[in-house]
Amino acid sequence: MKKKFNVDGMVCASCQATVKHAVETIDGVKSADVSLINNTMIVDYSPKKVDENIIISAIQKSGYDASIYEEEPYQMMLNKRNNELKKKKINLIITLAFVILLMIFAMGPMIAMECGGVFITNNPFILIPIQLVLLIPILVLNFNYFTSGTKALISLHPNMDSLISIGSLAAIIYGLYVFIKIIVLQVQDSFSNMEEIHKLGMNLYLESAGTILGLVSLGKYLESKSINSTLNAIGKMMKLIPETAFVMIDGIEIKTKIKDIKIGDIISVKPGDRIPLDGVIISGNGDIDESSITGESVPVFKKKDSNVISGTLNTNGSFLFKVTKIGKDTTLNKIVELVSQASDSKTKITQLVDQISLYFVPVVIILSIITFVVWASIPPNDISLAFNFAISVLVISCPCSLGLATPVASLVGAKLGAENGILIKSNQDFYELNNVDCIVFDKTGTITTGKMTVQSINIPKDDLDHLLSLESNSNHPISKALVEYLNNQNINGNENLVSFEYKPGLGLQAIIDGHIYKSGNIKFINPILKKEEKELIDSILNKGQTIIYVSKDDEYIGYYSVSDTIKESSKNAIEILKKKGKRIILLTGDNAKSASYFGSLVGIDEIISEVKPEDKLNVISNLQKEGLKVAMVGDGINDSPSLIKSDVGIAIGAGSDIAIDSASIILIKSDLMDVVKSMELSKKVKNKIKTNLFWAFFYNSIAIPFAAGILYFPPIYFALNPMIASLCMALSSITVVLNSLSLNLVNFANFKKNKLN
């Protein structure tokens, strides 16, 4: 079973890796996915071997707090995060104010001397106590770094806060050591060696301790603000749902809170109203702006039997609709849930980073100790210089950039996809989408609209009312198509119908006005066709249409034909995918003629027809055995096994719930151009992640040697100041976050045929 937990106290990738390792080592735990952004963990475990208390205890032993996750409204979660961000901002402003003052009193005398002037005072016995006093509020405001870092050290799982706290504390201790040394010199020499005292006073590192904390806090704030901006963009979706709606009760509109509305209730919608819940129109019509869900700016005309989506806007017209989904099951809530979970979904590269992060901080601490020992041991045996290098190594290292490289890009990509009608359920599958070799398409409802329309009818006019009565008793798409057609022709049904019967795999049968009427396939009716009629029917079949034969008292009286229609974008999407070098296959249960006809319309040459669901599964398996990476695009219940078996399953949003549950990616608009857009988005997100990881590893592999004094040799003598090191560390995390946020610049409107490679 899977269960979600809150994990408090995580600050970097090392924390994330530590928690993951602590839980996954428990006997009975299959896997643990830890989210640094959400501070949550999803654990897959066997309840027979382990329970929640054991998991929580393991987390606590590793130095972090944990509790069972309690679901809360998304907006409430956002409010908490935004309130925390406001507190961070106030804390940061005060911290930076004291840092500036500290820098003035620490660097002022030196700057004044170089400029030929005199500072307020050059007396170290005044300046040093002032610096200590200014440092105290900085330490108090940022004491969480010391508590978190110390707690992690005690548990033998050091994190980024450990690096910061050790670096700051080392600078403070060294500063106090210098201050005591100055006092000793004064007592011993009675101010006779002021030159030495002033020299010592210029190497306190108290300002470094304060500046490290200030700059790290600045980086953390900017990092949190950037992530919150993405989460707030998701939260705006939830605000699209009105708090109340008008429910029809006994023909009267009653204003009702959304939480009190039930499935089956009838909602009245007027022009300008937001649709509160998912449902189906039962009367009236309207032009619905679905841009908030699908990204399409042009309103969609909706009428009776049309589906409506929560959060969309009725721009024109009035209608009544029956509620079909409420609460978490609505389209809008599912979108928000999927996007918010994007950072929780792990990829192979993320798992590798987790392993590296587990050892990152301990290695950095060891390198810092080695750096100090080496520089303190070699001429000129300068302890101050050794401290400088050791502290710089600690504060320049940045495990945060490693931890944020993947989840932030994933979150932004998921948000961007959702805004354009593309829902991502599995990050790993999504990243692999652009690398698939073969794309397999279902036909009905995927490359076609899935809605049957009557193309021709050849039945005596006197029998049409009886045929309408017969077909009206069936929910089959073909029957619905004929009923709609005859209603539009002002044909009225005959009510004298008895003994209606559905013959599976054959057709319909009923007694109407004492006559036995049948409609169905050729096996059921067994029509006797003239040569001319047979040739005409063959030509209809060659156009991909389906023939329904009709008989009266077992005597063939005629036929009608229905046909699906190609989606407008299907041909264009297929053409682009072929240009991208993808192998395209049409896989359908339809007859060969129909499959061949529709395949030719969209440009698919490789067609596999008349297959059962298990046959579809075998086709996918055989393609994979050929070494191909396969994506399956489908919408029906019969497609669900193939969607699961494929490397990447893509479900059409208008399809069955089973198909949607089986897929890794969902296309809300049911538009095949979104397959192309998904591939492009996959490519861009993956490239951002690669860039982020390259930067994170490159930064740390270059920065640490520089901080350790690798360039401190004649004539360069380059020594990185700990303050600059802390700034570099903060900028490293910010760079990764900003690079991920640049995904927001992707413009789906520019995804034209000639611009896709």
KEMITI-967635 format. One line per 8 residues: number of its first residue (from 1); their letters; for each residue x, y, z of C-alpha. Coordinates in steps of 0.1 Angstrom, whole numbers. Example, Ala and Ser with C-alpha at 12.3 -4.5 7.8 and 13.67 -1.06 7.14 Angstrom:
! KEMITI-967635
1 = as = 123,-45,78  137,-11,71 .
! end
This chain:
! KEMITI-967635
1 = mkkkfnvd = 0,0,0  10,36,-4  7,64,22  18,100,22  37,117,51  46,152,60  84,156,65  95,188,83 .
9 = gmvcascq = 130,202,84  143,193,50  164,221,34  184,205,6  190,174,-16  211,159,12  181,160,36  159,145,9 .
17 = atvkhave = 184,117,2  188,110,40  151,107,46  147,84,15  176,62,26  163,60,62  129,48,51  139,25,23 .
25 = tidgvksa = 162,5,46  132,-5,67  122,-41,61  89,-41,43  93,-8,25  94,-11,-13  101,26,-21  100,61,-8 .
33 = dvslinnt = 96,92,-30  105,124,-11  96,158,-24  119,187,-13  94,213,-27  63,200,-10  81,185,21  62,153,17 .
41 = mivdyspk = 70,117,12  50,89,-5  59,54,9  50,21,-8  52,-5,19  37,-38,31  14,-33,61  21,-68,73 .
49 = kvdeniii = 57,-60,79  57,-23,88  33,4,100  32,42,100  48,45,134  79,26,124  83,48,93  78,80,113 .
57 = saiqksgy = 103,68,139  129,61,113  125,96,99  128,111,134  160,91,141  175,106,109  170,141,123  136,152,109 .
65 = dasiyeee = 100,155,120  73,135,104  36,129,105  8,113,85  -2,136,57  -36,151,62  -54,163,31  -61,200,30 .
73 = pyqmmlnk = -76,223,4  -50,234,-21  -57,271,-15  -52,266,22  -18,251,15  -9,280,-7  -20,305,20  3,288,45 .
81 = rnnelkkk = 32,289,21  26,326,12  24,335,49  57,317,55  72,336,26  60,369,41  77,360,74  109,351,55 .
89 = kinliitl = 107,385,38  105,404,70  132,383,85  154,389,55  149,427,55  159,430,91  188,406,87  202,425,57 .
97 = afvillmi = 199,458,76  221,445,104  245,429,78  250,463,62  257,479,95  280,451,104  299,456,71  302,493,77 .
105 = famgpmia = 319,488,111  340,459,99  352,473,66  348,510,73  382,516,89  401,498,61  381,517,33  386,550,51 .
113 = mecggvfi = 423,544,55  427,535,18  409,567,9  432,588,31  405,595,57  397,584,92  366,562,102  345,571,133 .
121 = tnnpfili = 371,553,153  399,529,146  400,515,181  394,477,180  382,477,216  352,498,204  348,483,169  348,446,178 .
129 = piqlvlli = 322,449,206  300,469,182  304,441,156  295,415,182  264,434,192  253,438,155  259,401,149  236,390,177 .
137 = pilvlnfn = 203,399,160  215,383,128  222,351,147  188,352,165  168,358,133  186,330,115  190,306,144  171,279,125 .
145 = yftsgtka = 202,272,105  220,263,137  192,242,152  186,223,119  223,219,111  232,208,146  203,183,148  214,169,115 .
153 = lislhpnm = 250,166,127  240,148,159  220,123,139  251,118,117  232,130,86  246,165,80  227,188,56  232,222,40 .
161 = dslisigs = 223,239,72  251,220,88  275,235,63  262,270,69  261,266,107  296,252,109  310,279,86  293,307,105 .
169 = laaiiygl = 302,293,139  338,287,128  340,324,117  325,335,151  348,313,171  378,326,152  366,362,157  363,357,194 .
177 = yvfikiiv = 397,340,195  412,371,177  394,394,201  408,375,231  442,376,215  440,414,211  430,417,248  460,396,258 .
185 = lqvqdsfs = 484,416,237  470,448,252  475,435,287  510,422,279  523,451,259  501,480,272  492,491,236  528,492,226 .
193 = nmeeihkl = 521,469,196  491,487,181  502,477,145  498,440,154  465,447,172  451,466,141  462,438,118  444,412,139 .
201 = gmnlyles = 414,435,140  412,434,102  409,395,102  380,389,126  356,372,102  327,383,123  313,402,92  317,370,73 .
209 = agtilglv = 296,350,97  268,376,94  271,380,57  270,343,51  237,340,70  223,371,52  232,360,17  220,324,23 .
217 = slgkyles = 187,338,36  185,360,5  190,330,-17  165,309,2  139,337,0  143,342,-38  142,304,-43  110,301,-23 .
225 = ksinstln = 94,331,-40  101,316,-74  86,283,-66  56,299,-49  49,319,-80  45,287,-99  23,271,-72  2,303,-71 .
233 = aigkmmkl = -4,301,-108  -19,266,-102  -39,280,-73  -55,305,-96  -72,276,-113  -90,267,-81  -103,303,-78  -122,297,-110 .
241 = ipetafvm = -147,276,-92  -175,297,-78  -185,293,-41  -222,290,-49  -245,278,-78  -282,278,-86  -297,244,-81  -331,236,-97 .
249 = idgieikt = -354,222,-70  -391,217,-80  -386,242,-109  -371,269,-86  -335,281,-86  -321,278,-52  -287,294,-44  -265,266,-29 .
257 = kikdikig = -230,262,-17  -208,241,-40  -199,217,-12  -236,209,-7  -243,200,-43  -246,163,-51  -242,141,-82  -275,142,-102 .
265 = diisvkpg = -284,178,-91  -296,201,-119  -276,234,-122  -289,265,-139  -262,285,-158  -267,320,-171  -245,342,-194  -213,352,-175 .
273 = dripldgv = -216,323,-150  -186,300,-142  -195,264,-144  -190,250,-109  -188,213,-115  -185,187,-143  -217,177,-159  -238,172,-191 .
281 = iisgngdi = -263,197,-206  -299,185,-205  -315,216,-220  -305,249,-236  -271,258,-250  -242,282,-246  -208,293,-259  -183,281,-233 .
289 = dessitge = -148,297,-229  -126,267,-219  -93,286,-222  -86,281,-185  -86,243,-190  -76,237,-226  -57,269,-235  -80,274,-265 .
297 = svpvfkkk = -92,310,-266  -122,304,-290  -154,296,-271  -170,262,-278  -207,259,-286  -223,234,-262  -259,220,-265  -279,191,-252 .
305 = dsnvisgt = -258,160,-243  -226,181,-244  -202,178,-215  -193,209,-195  -161,213,-173  -158,229,-139  -141,263,-140  -150,272,-176 .
313 = lntngsfl = -170,303,-184  -204,305,-201  -201,336,-224  -234,334,-241  -267,315,-238  -284,297,-209  -288,261,-201  -294,234,-174 .
321 = fkvtkigk = -269,207,-168  -268,176,-146  -239,172,-122  -218,141,-130  -187,148,-109  -181,166,-76  -152,174,-53  -119,157,-61 .
329 = dttlnkiv = -133,140,-91  -139,171,-112  -116,179,-141  -103,211,-125  -95,194,-92  -78,165,-110  -56,190,-130  -45,208,-98 .
337 = elvsqasd = -38,175,-81  -17,161,-109  3,193,-113  9,196,-75  22,160,-76  46,166,-105  75,173,-82  68,141,-62 .
345 = sktkitql = 71,118,-93  107,105,-95  127,98,-126  158,76,-130  181,106,-130  164,120,-98  171,87,-81  208,89,-91 .
353 = vdqislyf = 210,125,-78  194,113,-45  222,87,-41  249,113,-48  233,138,-24  234,113,4  272,116,5  276,152,-7 .
361 = vpvviils = 275,171,26  297,146,46  323,147,18  323,186,18  328,186,56  358,163,53  372,184,24  369,215,46 .
369 = iitfvvwa = 388,198,75  415,186,51  417,222,36  422,237,71  448,211,81  468,215,49  470,253,49  477,254,86 .
377 = sippndis = 505,229,82  524,245,52  543,278,52  535,305,61  513,284,86  487,311,86  458,300,108  437,329,95 .
385 = lafnfais = 442,319,59  435,283,68  402,294,84  394,315,53  397,285,29  380,260,52  350,283,58  348,291,20 .
393 = vlviscpc = 347,254,12  318,249,36  297,278,24  303,277,-13  291,241,-17  255,239,-28  235,207,-24  203,227,-30 .
401 = slglatpv = 210,232,-67  212,194,-70  179,189,-52  161,216,-71  174,207,-106  147,182,-115  116,189,-93  113,226,-101 .
409 = aslvgakl = 116,220,-139  90,192,-136  66,214,-116  69,242,-142  65,218,-171  34,202,-155  19,236,-149  26,247,-184 .
417 = gaengili = 11,215,-198  -20,217,-177  -26,253,-189  -26,239,-224  -47,208,-219  -19,183,-213  -19,165,-180  13,146,-169 .
425 = ksnqdfye = 8,117,-145  43,102,-147  74,123,-151  95,94,-161  72,85,-190  68,121,-199  106,126,-202  108,95,-225 .
433 = lnnvdciv = 81,107,-248  103,126,-271  125,96,-274  99,71,-286  105,54,-319  70,43,-327  35,58,-320  5,35,-322 .
441 = fdktgtit = -29,52,-326  -64,38,-320  -89,49,-346  -124,56,-332  -123,85,-308  -86,90,-313  -79,100,-349  -117,103,-354 .
449 = tgkmtvqs = -143,123,-334  -159,90,-323  -193,105,-331  -213,87,-358  -234,106,-383  -258,93,-409  -243,95,-444  -271,79,-465 .
457 = inipkddl = -305,62,-459  -324,40,-482  -356,29,-464  -393,34,-473  -406,66,-458  -436,47,-443  -412,26,-422  -391,54,-408 .
465 = dhllsles = -413,61,-378  -411,24,-369  -373,24,-373  -371,55,-351  -390,37,-323  -367,7,-326  -335,26,-325  -347,50,-297 .
473 = nsnhpisk = -345,21,-273  -307,17,-278  -278,37,-264  -254,25,-291  -236,54,-309  -250,42,-343  -286,42,-330  -281,77,-314 .
481 = alveylnn = -268,89,-348  -299,77,-366  -323,90,-339  -307,125,-341  -309,124,-379  -346,114,-380  -355,139,-354  -340,166,-375 .
489 = qningnen = -361,153,-404  -392,158,-382  -399,121,-381  -420,110,-351  -417,76,-335  -444,50,-331  -453,43,-295  -469,9,-303 .
497 = lvsfeykp = -436,-10,-295  -434,-42,-276  -408,-69,-268  -377,-48,-276  -346,-70,-277  -309,-63,-281  -289,-90,-299  -252,-87,-289 .
505 = glglqaii = -230,-86,-319  -260,-86,-343  -285,-58,-338  -319,-48,-325  -353,-64,-327  -389,-53,-317  -425,-57,-325  -442,-25,-336 .
513 = dghiyksg = -478,-23,-348  -478,-61,-350  -448,-62,-373  -413,-76,-364  -387,-49,-372  -349,-57,-372  -318,-36,-377  -283,-49,-376 .
521 = nikfinpi = -254,-64,-396  -255,-86,-426  -254,-118,-404  -285,-107,-386  -306,-95,-416  -291,-117,-444  -304,-93,-471  -310,-103,-507 .
529 = lkkeekel = -293,-76,-527  -296,-68,-564  -264,-63,-583  -267,-25,-585  -275,-23,-548  -246,-46,-539  -221,-24,-559  -235,7,-543 .
537 = idsilnkg = -231,-8,-508  -195,-19,-517  -186,16,-527  -201,29,-494  -180,3,-474  -149,14,-493  -154,49,-479  -151,36,-444 .
545 = qtiiyvsk = -188,38,-436  -208,12,-417  -239,-3,-432  -270,-11,-410  -295,-34,-427  -332,-32,-419  -359,-59,-422  -397,-60,-417 .
553 = ddeyigyy = -413,-94,-409  -379,-110,-419  -381,-93,-453  -352,-70,-462  -365,-34,-468  -334,-13,-470  -303,1,-452  -287,32,-438 .
561 = svsdtike = -250,40,-435  -231,59,-407  -196,71,-406  -172,86,-381  -154,118,-391  -117,126,-389  -106,152,-364  -94,184,-381 .
569 = ssknaiei = -59,182,-366  -53,145,-370  -37,146,-405  -15,175,-396  -3,159,-364  4,126,-382  24,144,-409  45,162,-383 .
577 = lkkkgkri = 52,130,-364  63,112,-395  87,141,-404  101,137,-369  111,102,-379  85,84,-359  70,51,-371  32,55,-371 .
585 = illtgdna = 8,26,-368  -30,25,-369  -43,-2,-346  -81,-8,-346  -108,-34,-341  -126,-20,-371  -129,-39,-404  -100,-37,-429 .
593 = ksasyfgs = -118,-15,-454  -128,11,-428  -94,11,-413  -77,14,-446  -99,43,-457  -94,63,-425  -57,55,-425  -54,69,-460 .
601 = lvgideii = -72,101,-450  -46,109,-423  -16,95,-441  -10,63,-421  4,35,-443  9,8,-416  -25,-4,-405  -35,-33,-383 .
609 = sevkpedk = -72,-39,-382  -99,-63,-368  -79,-68,-336  -93,-76,-301  -79,-59,-269  -56,-88,-262  -44,-87,-298  -36,-49,-294 .
617 = lnvisnlq = -15,-59,-264  4,-85,-284  11,-59,-311  26,-35,-285  47,-64,-270  60,-75,-304  70,-39,-313  89,-37,-280 .
625 = keglkvam = 106,-70,-287  119,-54,-319  137,-29,-297  113,0,-303  102,24,-276  65,26,-281  38,52,-273  2,42,-274 .
633 = vgdginds = -26,68,-280  -61,56,-273  -94,64,-256  -115,33,-250  -117,6,-224  -103,-18,-249  -72,4,-251  -63,3,-214 .
641 = psliksdv = -41,-29,-215  -21,-14,-244  -18,19,-226  -3,2,-196  20,-21,-216  34,7,-238  64,27,-228  43,59,-228 .
649 = giaigags = 5,57,-226  -14,87,-239  -52,89,-232  -76,111,-250  -94,133,-225  -128,126,-238  -122,88,-235  -132,63,-208 .
657 = diaidsas = -121,67,-172  -103,33,-174  -82,45,-203  -74,78,-185  -64,59,-153  -41,36,-174  -22,64,-192  8,85,-182 .
665 = iiliksdl = -3,115,-202  -39,128,-207  -49,151,-235  -79,171,-223  -88,186,-257  -87,152,-274  -66,168,-301  -38,149,-317 .
673 = mdvvksme = -17,180,-322  -13,179,-284  7,147,-289  31,168,-309  30,196,-283  36,170,-255  67,157,-273  80,192,-277 .
681 = lskkvknk = 73,201,-241  90,168,-230  121,178,-250  122,213,-235  117,201,-199  143,174,-202  168,198,-217  162,222,-187 .
689 = iktnlfwa = 168,194,-163  200,184,-181  211,221,-180  203,223,-143  221,192,-134  252,201,-155  253,235,-138  249,220,-103 .
697 = ffynsiai = 277,194,-108  299,219,-127  294,246,-101  303,223,-72  332,206,-90  348,240,-99  338,261,-69  350,238,-42 .
705 = pfaagily = 387,237,-55  387,275,-59  374,279,-24  400,255,-11  428,278,-24  439,260,-55  449,294,-70  468,306,-39 .
713 = fppiyfal = 503,305,-54  527,332,-67  521,355,-84  483,351,-82  476,345,-45  438,343,-51  419,336,-19  381,335,-21 .
721 = npmiaslc = 365,354,7  338,335,26  313,362,19  318,359,-18  316,321,-14  282,324,3  269,347,-25  280,321,-51 .
729 = malssitv = 262,294,-32  230,315,-31  233,324,-68  238,287,-77  203,277,-64  187,308,-78  203,301,-112  187,266,-113 .
737 = vlnslsln = 153,279,-103  153,307,-128  165,284,-156  135,261,-148  111,291,-146  122,301,-181  101,273,-194  72,297,-189 .
745 = lvnfanfk = 84,314,-220  74,285,-241  46,296,-265  24,268,-276  8,291,-302  41,290,-321  40,253,-324  34,255,-361 .
753 = knkln = 40,228,-386  70,244,-401  86,251,-367  86,216,-353  117,195,-359 .
! end
